[in-house]
Amino acid sequence: MRTLRGIALFVGLLVAGLVLAPASGSAALPSEVSVAASPPSVSWPDSPNTTLEVSVSSGPEGADFQFNVEPDNWSTGTISGNPFFVEAATLEGPGNLKIESTEVADPSPTSCFRGGFQGVRHSYRLTLPADSESVIRVPVRALSAELPWARRGVTFSYPSGDGSRWISLYTPIAVNGPKGTWINFAVRGLPKEGGELTAGRYFRIAGKTLPSLARTKIVIVAEPRMIPNGFPRVSARTLATVRTNGGGNFLTPRVRLPGDAAWVLKAIPKTGPDYDDEPSCGPVITTARSSRPAHTSDLLDRYFRSISVKGTKLIGQKKVWLHFERRAMGTDPDDGIDPYLEYVMMGSAGCNAMGGPFTLKNGRLRWSGQIEQTLIGCQKPIDAWLEHNLRRGMKARMVRGRLVLTNKRGVKIVLRETDR
């Protein structure tokens, strides 16, 4: 997942670079630009629509330039998303308007947004004839009640006269209607963003409403977002229903989560007509059974280093390390054209590095094909010991996040994940 997120982030940055690049020196920029919202306020959820109206004038050379339209993100580090959805722009008057790109921030499988997606930017190119006036109309729709401490508006930006910077015109949009509430909560004993728990282990959730809502019912729900392949399915569930005290604080009774999954926790206020009842996003909890057979998905793209080796005196103070990855292996023998993937296990017992294709079936890990290795002279036959055990196969289990390999000959290797 980290690799896929890294690729997505790189692509997102590349798109952002293309969007923000100044227009070429030959482009003619507008002589005048003004922006306003009509109407300047909306009411959520009953009348959520407004229009951003951008009046643009060109000089004797006309105009040909790029511009961006970007709704606000919530201006706080604890809330993801934004309060508005921006629809496609249209042009009223002479000229030609063309959309060039739409950028959205890289959402992970455990992302949780209030309102719309975070980091949205629409990029257009506008061409106007000489000495003309036109109006760009951008429909905007409120997606959430206002939060008093957060900015609410849309930014229109375009290059400056020399192209060295961008001019940003910010238009605030007032959101009337029920007041927004935010519930700031966390799992006791874990970081604010969440962490790992053994499946079935009891925990408690503490939180506070903003603004402070006394004696208000709060419902805590858990949504499973990531379940490893081959693992039992789990479903969304209500963890607890509690009431805040006079200061708007709450503490749940002991609750627990089952199975192997990544859970997004949400808190839903039951407030009545004066406040909204939108869910507030909370921590992400990853649960795993304390001991279970290992799956291929537990191993791929991960490095493991031993913290304990029993059943041999050859290792001594050295460490066993293993690394699992996918590799493209030539062409598929069935069609002779498409490259196919093979699972490869690399390993070392403190001397030579070796590796080859592996299988993990019914909880048994083994090298299953030709093994290649480096050729360093070793004082003890530790390479042969490692190859022998992994060729014959070893029982593989995940125990409290660690990889444990055992066999009937008394060998037990306990490995912990490392960066490299």
C-alpha positions, 0 to 999 in steps of 0.5 A, spaced: 500 500 500 505 504 501 508 503 494 501 505 491 500 511 495 507 513 493 506 512 486 499 516 487 502 522 491 508 522 485 503 523 480 499 528 484 505 532 485 506 532 477 499 534 476 500 540 481 506 542 477 503 542 471 497 546 473 501 551 477 506 552 472 506 559 469 503 561 462 508 562 457 511 569 455 507 569 449 500 568 452 496 575 453 493 576 460 486 579 461 486 586 462 481 586 468 478 580 473 473 581 478 470 575 482 463 575 486 458 570 489 451 570 487 448 570 492 453 571 497 450 566 502 447 559 502 443 555 506 445 548 508 442 543 507 435 547 504 438 552 499 446 550 498 447 553 491 450 559 489 454 561 483 461 564 482 461 569 477 468 572 474 468 578 470 474 578 465 476 583 460 481 583 454 485 588 451 487 590 444 491 583 444 485 579 446 487 574 452 489 567 452 491 564 459 490 559 464 486 559 471 484 555 477 478 554 481 479 551 488 474 550 493 477 551 501 479 545 505 477 545 512 482 550 515 484 545 521 489 539 521 484 535 524 478 535 519 479 532 512 475 534 506 472 541 504 465 544 505 463 545 497 463 542 491 465 546 485 461 544 478 464 545 471 465 552 469 461 555 463 462 562 459 457 567 457 460 572 452 465 571 446 471 567 447 473 559 448 473 556 455 476 549 455 478 545 461 485 542 462 485 538 468 482 536 475 486 535 481 484 531 487 488 529 493 491 522 493 485 519 498 488 513 501 483 507 503 482 509 510 481 516 508 475 520 511 472 526 509 467 531 511 463 534 505 467 533 499 474 531 497 480 534 499 485 538 495 480 539 489 483 544 483 480 545 476 484 548 471 482 551 465 484 555 459 480 561 456 481 565 450 478 572 449 478 576 442 481 583 442 477 588 447 472 584 449 468 582 456 465 575 458 463 572 464 465 565 467 460 562 471 462 556 476 456 553 480 458 552 487 454 547 492 455 547 499 456 540 502 456 541 509 454 545 515 459 551 517 464 550 522 465 557 525 473 556 526 474 554 518 474 558 512 469 557 507 470 560 500 473 559 493 479 561 490 480 564 483 487 564 481 491 566 474 498 568 472 500 575 473 503 580 468 510 577 467 508 570 469 512 570 475 507 569 480 499 567 481 494 572 483 489 569 487 482 572 488 478 569 494 471 569 495 468 568 502 461 564 502 457 564 508 453 558 510 447 559 514 442 553 517 444 549 522 450 550 526 456 545 525 459 540 530 465 537 530 467 531 535 474 530 537 475 523 540 481 518 540 482 511 543 485 511 550 492 509 550 493 510 542 496 516 539 490 521 536 491 518 529 489 511 532 494 504 531 494 497 532 490 493 537 489 485 538 482 483 535 477 482 541 481 486 546 477 491 550 478 499 549 475 505 551 474 512 547 474 519 550 472 525 546 469 532 546 464 536 542 465 542 539 462 547 540 460 544 547 454 540 547 451 538 554 447 531 555 447 530 547 447 523 545 453 520 541 453 514 537 460 511 535 460 507 529 466 503 526 467 502 518 472 496 515 476 499 510 481 494 508 481 486 509 486 482 507 485 477 501 483 470 504 481 473 511 473 473 513 469 478 512 467 483 517 461 489 517 460 496 519 457 496 526 455 501 532 460 500 538 457 505 543 452 510 544 453 515 550 451 521 552 456 527 554 456 530 560 455 538 562 461 540 559 460 536 552 465 530 554 464 523 554 467 516 555 464 510 552 464 503 556 469 498 554 468 496 546 472 491 542 473 490 534 473 483 531 477 480 525 483 482 521 481 489 518 483 497 518 477 500 521 475 508 521 471 510 527 466 515 526 462 519 531 455 521 530 451 527 534 444 526 535 443 534 536 436 536 534 434 542 529 439 547 531 445 543 530 447 538 524 448 531 525 454 529 520 459 524 522 466 526 525 472 522 523 476 519 528 482 514 528 484 508 524 484 502 528 488 496 525 486 489 528 489 483 528 488 476 531 494 475 536 496 468 533 493 466 526 496 462 519 500 467 515 498 469 508 502 472 502 499 479 503 502 479 510 509 478 507 509 482 500 513 488 500 516 487 507 522 486 510 523 482 517 529 481 521 530 475 527 529 477 534 530 470 536 532 463 533 532 457 537 534 450 534 541 451 532 547 454 535 550 456 528 547 463 528 550 465 534 549 473 534 548 473 527 541 475 524 536 472 520 533 476 515 527 475 510 524 480 504 518 478 500 516 481 493 513 480 486 517 480 480 516 480 473 519 474 470 519 474 463 513 472 459 507 467 461 509 460 458 502 459 456 501 465 451 509 467 450 507 474 450 505 477 457 510 478 463 507 474 469 509 475 476 512 471 481 513 471 488 520 471 491 523 470 498 530 473 499 534 471 505 540 471 509 543 468 515 548 472 516 553 471 511 550 470 503 544 473 501 540 468 497 533 468 494 528 465 489 520 463 488 516 461 494 509 459 496 505 459 502 500 454 502 496 452 508 500 456 513 507 453 510 512 457 507 518 454 502 522 456 497 519 452 491 524 453 485 531 455 483 535 459 488 540 464 487 545 467 492 552 471 493 558 467 493 562 469 500 566 464 504 562 463 510 566 460 517 560 456 518 554 452 514 549 457 516 547 458 508 546 451 508 542 451 514 537 456 512 536 453 505 535 446 508 529 449 512 526 453 508 526 448 502 523 443 506 518 448 508 516 451 515 510 453 519 508 460 518 504 464 523 503 471 525 503 472 532 502 479 535 504 482 528 511 478 528 512 472 523 514 466 527 517 460 523 517 453 526 518 446 524 518 439 527 525 439 528 525 444 533 527 450 529 523 456 531 525 463 528 521 469 530 522 475 526 520 483 526 518 487 521 524 492 519 524 498 514 530 494 510 
